[in-house]
Amino acid sequence: MVRILDQKLTAKPHGEIKNLLQTVNSDGSWTASRREALESIRELVQQYKGLIFTSDFRTYGLQTKGAWAIFRVPGKQQGNLKSLRGENVLIICLDYADKWPGYSGRKFAALKLDDQERLVAPED
């Protein structure tokens, strides 16, 4: 079975989320601008009706708040990303998991991307 981690793409996101991710991942301590950027990302996730889920950070290779990667979801994917099979998605680590045993649990957001690596607006 194909692991999601093996489907990581080298593409970078474009559009409104690009600058927010750059700010959140800047070096140094958690400044007010970094916290505001992370909050803006959370608002974008809600606006674009992103999928919020909990998982082990080793599944996606994303451990810290604001860490991100773009993946091509395999056609036979099970679990949290099953509804996004065959799509390119931006996965962002948002925080530690609320109720996950041990040190490895993280809260993630998955946002669907188009062919230009821009966020796809939700269909109403």
N, C-alpha and C positions, 0 to 999 in steps of 0.2 A: 504494500500500500504506500502511496506517495504521502510523504509528510509535508505539512504546510511550510515548515522551515526551509525545505528544499525548493519551494516555489517563490522565494524572495526575488524581487526584481531590482534592478539598479536604477530605475526611474526615480525622479524626484517630483513631488507634488507642485502644482502651479496654482495660481489664483490666490484668493484671500487667505488660505491657510498657510501658504509658504512662509510669509513673514512671521506669522505667529509661531510656527515651529522653530524658525531660526532664533527668535527671541527666547523661547522657553529653553532651548538647548545651548544658549550662550554660556561661556565659562563663568565661573565664579559662584558666589552665594545666591540664595534665592531672594533676589531683590523684588521690590514692588512691581517693576515692569515685567519680570518673569512670572510672578504670581498672576498679574492681570492678563498676560498672554495665555496662561493655562486656563484661566476662567473664560476667556474669549473662545478658546478651543472647545471647552465644555458647552458653551452657548451655540457654537456652530454645529456641534454634534446633535444637539436638540433640534436646531433649525433644519438640518438636513436629515433628520430622523435616523441617525446612526444607530447601529446596534451596540448596546452596552452589555458587556459580559465579563465574567471572572474566569481566570485561567492561571496556569503556572507560567511564570515568566520564561521558562526554558522552552516552552512550546513555540514561542515567536522570537525568542532572542532579544526581548525588550524588557529591561529591568527597571529603569528609572523613569520618574515622571517626565512626560514629554518625549520620551524615546519613541521613534516611529519607524515604520518600514512599509513598503508596498509589496503585496503578495498577489499572485494569481491563484485564486482558490481552485483547488482540484475538482474535477467533475464528480468525484465520488466522496467528497468531503462530508464528514459526519459532524455532529456536535454543534457548537456555537455558530459556525459559519456555513452550515448546510444551506441556508436560504440564499447564500451568495455564491453558489457553485458557478464556476466558469467566469467569474467577474474579477476585475482588478480592484483590490481594496486597499485603503490606507488604514493601517492599524496603529493606534496610538495608545501608549501606556498612560493612563490617567492618574492612578494612585495605587496604594496598597489595597488589597481586597478587604471588604468589611468583615466577612465571616469565612475566611479560608484558613484551614489549619496550616501551621508552620510558617516559614519565612518566605515561601516562594509564590504565594498568591498575589495576583495583581488584578486591577480593574482596567479593562481595555475598552476602546471604542473602535468600531469598524465602519468606515465610510466608503461607499461605492464611488469609483472613479471612472471617467470616460477615457477615450483614447488619447487625450492630451493631458492626462493626469490631473484633471480638474474635478472637483466635487460634483456629483450628480444630484440635481434637485429632486426631492421626493415627488412621486406621482400621487396626486390627490384623488 
